[in-house]
Structure formats: C-alpha cells, structure tokens
C-alpha cells in the first residue's frame, strides 16, 4: 500500500511531506506493522509527540529506527531510569574548562534533549514511566514551549522536525513513576501489541535463519503460549523465539544432539527463555519448570514427537 500525496497532503510543510514520503521504503523494511507505521508517520508529520505503549519486544524501537533512517532525521536513545536526572537529560558545563576560563558556550556538553532540539531530530525515551518526575517535567517544557532555557548557556529553540517519542510498558508497575495528565496531554498515544503468529514466524526466520522448520515453529508457538499461560505474569516477546532458534543451532552443532531431542530442547528453552518470562509467585514454581512444560505440551499440540 502506498501513501500518495493527495491535494490535502500537498498543504503540509515540506518536512512533513518528506516524513510521509518514506512510507513505502520503511514498510518494505518491516514485517507487518502497516497500520502502526501509518500512525507513527501521521503523528510525526503533524508535528506532534508520540507515546508508544506496549510490552517489550514488540518492535517499537525497530519501527522508529527505520523511520528515522529513511527520513534523514537523527535519532537519540534515552533509557528511562532513576539515574536519568534533569542534568543528564539537559547537559553540563565541562568542569575543567570552567575552572580554566569560566563559563563558555563552547564548553557546554549538550545532553540528549537539547541536542535533539538543536538538530531537529527524534528523541526516543524508552521506559518513559521510569524517569524521575523532575526529568519528566523537563521534557514537558520542551514539548509545550519547544524551547529550553539552560542556565549559563542560553536558549535552545527546537527545529521544526524535533519530536519526542516515548515508550513504556503499561503492564509493569514496579519502580515506575506516575505520568501526570499534563504530560499525557502533550502526547498522542498508540498501543503496540504482539504481532500475528505468521508475522512472528517471518521475523524469526529472517533474524535467526533456522535450518529445522519444526524448531522454528515450536519456538514461536512456545513464546506465544507463554503470554497466556495461567501461571505466568508476563511472557516472552519474539526475541525469545529468536534466541531459542539461534541457541538451538549452536548447541546442536556443539553436542551433536537431535533437534527434537527432549533433553536438548529443555536445555535450549532454559537458556533462551528463563530470563524472559516471570512466573507469578503464588504458584511457587521456577521459570525453568514452566518452560519445560510449555515445550512438551506445545510439541504435542503441534504433533511433534520428541525423542
């Protein structure tokens, strides 16, 4: 599907037109995600900031990186955590230079926020709701005013193409900060969920280059089943299936195991998936036990005979 430049689109500013014009080439670089890509491009071309909500491993950063690459926009990544203070977000004056000759603009080390504003790029903030409240307020100022006053440096004004794109997992409340209504009010919001099984099979096929189709099918189905397992608080993303397939290949080459050996697949599952699922503590079970159960029951459902 191509996003044409109709009469209405022609009224958009030039930088907005360039963003929309990347649709076909970006879509060709992704597996699925057509509607999500259209939404991202529409929000960015409209000059708005965006919040992506969804579990880890749903391709949020992959999609945004592809958009940035083909839009000729710089892309800065910020990992949201308690250590990302306003000073780290904004930047600082080099202490040795200040001691030598006082405060000078050329000695100011820009943080990711003013750098993205200055360059007219995208600032991508992962784990948005893990940022301290005062850091969130710093972003709010940039979104609301599109300018930032930095003491002893001056005013940084955002170029037209500057955008903030935030991402967060709404299902993880441990160590998170409540995002205020005033911040939400400055953001458009898009929910990004897991992709279809056919698309995940294609993604794993491209990333892991499997040499046994049954292992590929089993890996994808196991991670999908982990997301709805009654004893699992949160399941694995497609990264788990990619790791499963790649680890299986290398372990099989090392040990000479049969690809559908029960003990072999149990070991692969523990290595690839035990860090990617969280078992509800009320069940008093280890992740490894649940993974083995999932492998055996999924193989049986697929009609695979484990040796």
C-alpha positions as CSV (number, residue, x, y, z in Angstrom):
1,X,0.0,0.0,0.0
2,X,1.4,3.4,-1.0
3,X,0.6,6.6,0.8
4,X,0.1,9.0,-2.0
5,X,0.4,12.8,-1.9
6,X,-3.2,14.0,-2.4
7,X,-4.5,17.5,-2.5
8,X,-4.7,17.8,1.3
9,X,-1.2,16.3,1.8
10,X,0.2,19.0,-0.5
11,X,-0.7,21.6,2.0
12,X,1.6,20.1,4.6
13,X,5.1,21.8,5.2
14,X,8.0,20.4,3.3
15,X,9.5,18.5,6.2
16,X,6.1,16.8,6.9
17,X,5.8,15.8,3.3
18,X,9.3,14.2,3.5
19,X,8.2,12.2,6.5
20,X,5.1,10.9,4.8
21,X,7.0,10.1,1.7
22,X,9.1,7.5,3.5
23,X,6.1,5.1,3.9
24,X,6.8,2.7,1.1
25,X,10.5,2.3,1.8
26,X,10.0,1.9,5.5
27,X,7.2,-0.5,5.1
28,X,9.4,-2.7,2.9
29,X,12.0,-2.9,5.7
30,X,9.4,-4.1,8.3
31,X,7.4,-7.3,8.7
32,X,3.8,-6.2,9.0
33,X,3.0,-3.1,11.1
34,X,1.4,-1.2,8.2
35,X,-1.2,0.5,10.3
36,X,1.2,1.3,13.1
37,X,3.7,2.8,10.6
38,X,0.9,4.9,9.1
39,X,0.0,6.2,12.6
40,X,3.6,7.0,13.5
41,X,4.2,8.9,10.3
42,X,1.0,10.8,10.6
43,X,1.7,11.9,14.1
44,X,5.3,12.9,13.3
45,X,4.3,14.7,10.1
46,X,1.6,16.6,12.1
47,X,4.3,18.0,14.4
48,X,3.1,16.0,17.5
49,X,5.0,14.0,20.0
50,X,4.1,10.3,20.5
51,X,3.7,7.7,23.3
52,X,4.1,4.1,22.3
53,X,2.5,1.7,24.9
54,X,3.2,-2.0,24.8
55,X,5.2,-4.9,26.2
56,X,8.9,-5.2,25.4
57,X,9.9,-6.9,22.2
58,X,7.1,-5.6,20.0
59,X,9.2,-3.8,17.6
60,X,8.7,-0.2,18.8
61,X,12.4,0.8,18.5
62,X,12.8,-1.1,15.2
63,X,9.9,0.8,13.7
64,X,11.2,4.2,14.9
65,X,14.8,3.5,13.8
66,X,13.5,2.6,10.3
67,X,11.5,5.9,10.1
68,X,14.5,7.9,11.3
69,X,16.9,6.3,8.9
70,X,14.7,6.9,5.8
71,X,13.6,10.4,6.9
72,X,17.2,11.6,7.3
73,X,16.4,12.5,11.0
74,X,18.9,12.0,13.8
75,X,17.7,9.5,16.5
76,X,18.8,9.8,20.1
77,X,18.0,7.0,22.6
78,X,17.5,7.6,26.3
79,X,16.9,4.8,28.7
80,X,14.4,5.8,31.4
81,X,15.6,5.1,34.9
82,X,16.1,6.8,38.3
83,X,19.6,7.9,37.3
84,X,18.4,9.9,34.3
85,X,18.4,13.3,36.2
86,X,17.5,16.6,34.6
87,X,21.2,17.4,34.5
88,X,21.9,14.3,32.4
89,X,19.0,15.0,30.1
90,X,20.0,18.6,29.6
91,X,23.8,18.5,29.8
92,X,26.5,20.3,31.7
93,X,29.5,22.7,31.5
94,X,32.8,20.9,31.4
95,X,34.2,21.3,34.9
96,X,37.9,21.6,33.9
97,X,37.1,24.2,31.3
98,X,35.0,26.2,33.8
99,X,37.9,26.2,36.2
100,X,40.3,27.3,33.4
101,X,38.3,30.2,31.9
102,X,34.8,30.4,33.3
103,X,31.6,29.5,31.5
104,X,31.7,29.5,27.7
105,X,29.1,28.2,25.3
106,X,31.7,26.0,23.5
107,X,32.4,24.2,26.8
108,X,28.8,23.1,27.3
109,X,28.3,19.4,26.7
110,X,24.7,19.0,25.4
111,X,22.5,16.3,26.8
112,X,20.2,14.3,24.5
113,X,17.3,16.7,24.9
114,X,18.9,20.0,23.7
115,X,20.9,18.0,21.1
116,X,17.8,16.6,19.5
117,X,16.2,20.0,19.6
118,X,19.2,21.7,18.1
119,X,19.5,19.0,15.3
120,X,15.7,18.7,14.7
121,X,15.9,15.0,15.4
122,X,13.9,12.4,17.2
123,X,14.4,11.9,21.0
124,X,13.3,8.3,21.8
125,X,12.8,7.7,25.5
126,X,12.4,4.1,26.5
127,X,10.8,3.1,29.8
128,X,9.3,6.6,29.9
129,X,7.4,6.0,33.1
130,X,10.7,5.2,35.0
131,X,12.0,8.7,34.6
132,X,12.1,10.8,37.8
133,X,9.3,13.3,38.0
134,X,11.6,16.4,37.6
135,X,13.1,14.9,34.4
136,X,9.6,14.3,33.0
137,X,8.9,18.0,33.7
138,X,12.0,18.9,31.8
139,X,10.6,17.1,28.8
140,X,7.2,18.7,29.3
141,X,8.8,22.1,29.0
142,X,10.4,21.1,25.7
143,X,7.2,19.7,24.4
144,X,5.0,22.6,25.5
145,X,7.2,25.5,24.6
146,X,9.6,23.9,22.0
147,X,12.4,25.8,23.7
148,X,14.6,25.2,26.7
149,X,16.5,27.8,28.8
150,X,19.7,26.4,30.1
151,X,21.5,28.4,32.9
152,X,24.8,30.0,31.8
153,X,24.3,28.7,28.3
154,X,21.1,30.3,26.9
155,X,18.0,29.5,25.0
156,X,17.8,26.3,22.8
157,X,14.9,26.5,20.3
158,X,13.7,23.3,18.6
159,X,13.8,23.0,14.9
160,X,10.6,22.1,13.1
161,X,11.4,18.4,12.8
162,X,12.2,17.9,16.5
163,X,9.9,15.3,18.2
164,X,9.8,13.3,21.4
165,X,8.8,9.7,21.1
166,X,8.3,7.9,24.4
167,X,7.7,4.2,25.0
168,X,6.6,2.3,28.1
169,X,5.2,-1.0,29.2
170,X,1.8,-0.3,30.9
171,X,1.8,-3.8,32.5
172,X,4.9,-3.2,34.6
173,X,4.3,-1.1,37.6
174,X,7.5,-1.9,39.6
175,X,9.8,1.1,40.0
176,X,7.7,3.3,37.8
177,X,6.6,6.9,38.1
178,X,3.1,8.1,37.7
179,X,2.9,10.1,34.4
180,X,0.9,13.3,35.0
181,X,-2.1,14.3,33.0
182,X,-0.2,17.4,31.8
183,X,2.5,15.2,30.2
184,X,-0.1,12.8,28.6
185,X,-1.9,15.9,27.3
186,X,1.2,16.8,25.2
187,X,1.4,13.3,23.6
188,X,-0.5,11.3,21.0
189,X,-0.8,7.7,22.1
190,X,-0.6,4.4,20.2
191,X,-0.9,0.9,21.6
192,X,1.6,-1.6,20.1
193,X,0.8,-5.3,20.8
194,X,2.4,-8.5,19.7
195,X,2.2,-9.4,16.0
196,X,0.4,-12.3,14.4
197,X,1.9,-15.8,14.5
198,X,2.6,-15.7,10.8
199,X,4.5,-12.4,11.1
200,X,6.5,-13.6,14.1
201,X,7.4,-16.7,12.1
202,X,8.7,-14.5,9.3
203,X,10.6,-12.3,11.8
204,X,12.3,-15.2,13.5
205,X,13.0,-16.7,10.1
206,X,14.8,-13.6,8.9
207,X,16.7,-12.9,12.2
208,X,17.7,-16.5,13.2
209,X,18.0,-18.2,9.8
210,X,16.7,-21.6,11.1
211,X,17.7,-24.8,9.5
212,X,15.0,-27.0,11.0
213,X,11.4,-25.8,10.4
214,X,10.0,-27.8,13.3
215,X,12.3,-26.0,15.7
216,X,11.2,-22.6,14.2
217,X,7.5,-23.5,14.5
218,X,7.9,-24.8,18.1
219,X,9.9,-21.8,19.2
220,X,7.4,-19.2,18.0
221,X,4.4,-21.2,19.4
222,X,6.1,-21.7,22.8
223,X,6.7,-17.9,23.3
224,X,3.2,-17.1,22.2
225,X,1.8,-19.7,24.6
226,X,3.9,-18.2,27.4
227,X,2.0,-14.9,27.1
228,X,-1.3,-16.6,28.1
229,X,-0.1,-19.3,30.5
230,X,-2.2,-19.0,33.7
231,X,0.9,-19.2,35.9
232,X,3.0,-16.6,34.1
233,X,2.8,-12.9,35.0
234,X,4.3,-11.8,31.7
235,X,5.5,-14.0,28.8
236,X,8.3,-13.8,26.3
237,X,8.4,-11.5,23.2
238,X,9.5,-12.7,19.8
239,X,13.1,-12.1,21.0
240,X,12.7,-15.3,23.0
241,X,11.9,-17.3,19.8
242,X,14.9,-15.7,18.0
243,X,17.2,-16.7,20.9
244,X,15.6,-20.2,21.0
245,X,16.4,-20.9,17.4
246,X,19.9,-19.5,17.4
247,X,20.9,-21.2,20.6
248,X,19.4,-24.5,19.4
249,X,21.5,-24.4,16.3
250,X,24.8,-23.7,18.0
251,X,24.2,-26.2,20.9
252,X,23.3,-28.9,18.4
253,X,26.5,-28.2,16.4
254,X,28.5,-28.5,19.6
255,X,26.8,-31.6,21.1
256,X,25.5,-33.4,18.0
257,X,22.1,-33.7,19.6
258,X,19.0,-34.4,17.6
259,X,17.0,-31.2,17.0
260,X,13.8,-32.7,18.5
261,X,15.5,-34.4,21.5
262,X,13.5,-33.7,24.6
263,X,16.6,-33.0,26.8
264,X,18.2,-30.9,24.1
265,X,15.1,-28.7,23.7
266,X,14.7,-28.4,27.5
267,X,18.2,-27.1,27.8
268,X,17.7,-24.6,24.9
269,X,14.4,-23.4,26.5
270,X,16.1,-22.8,29.8
271,X,18.9,-20.8,28.2
272,X,16.8,-18.8,25.8
273,X,13.6,-18.2,27.8
274,X,14.1,-18.4,31.6
275,X,15.2,-14.7,31.7
276,X,12.2,-13.6,29.5
277,X,9.2,-14.9,31.5
278,X,8.1,-14.1,35.0
279,X,6.1,-16.8,37.0
280,X,3.5,-15.5,39.4
281,X,5.0,-16.0,42.9
282,X,1.7,-17.5,44.2
283,X,2.5,-20.7,42.2
284,X,5.9,-21.3,43.8
285,X,7.3,-22.6,40.5
286,X,10.6,-22.0,38.7
287,X,10.6,-20.4,35.3
288,X,12.6,-23.5,34.0
289,X,9.7,-25.8,35.1
290,X,7.1,-23.8,33.3
291,X,9.3,-23.6,30.2
292,X,9.8,-27.4,30.0
293,X,6.0,-27.9,30.4
294,X,5.4,-25.4,27.7
295,X,7.8,-27.1,25.3
296,X,6.4,-30.5,25.9
297,X,2.7,-29.5,25.7
298,X,3.3,-27.3,22.6
299,X,5.2,-30.0,20.8
300,X,2.4,-32.4,21.4
301,X,-0.2,-29.9,20.2
302,X,1.9,-29.4,17.0
303,X,2.1,-33.2,16.5
304,X,5.9,-33.2,17.0
305,X,7.3,-36.3,18.5
306,X,10.1,-35.5,21.0
307,X,12.8,-38.2,21.2
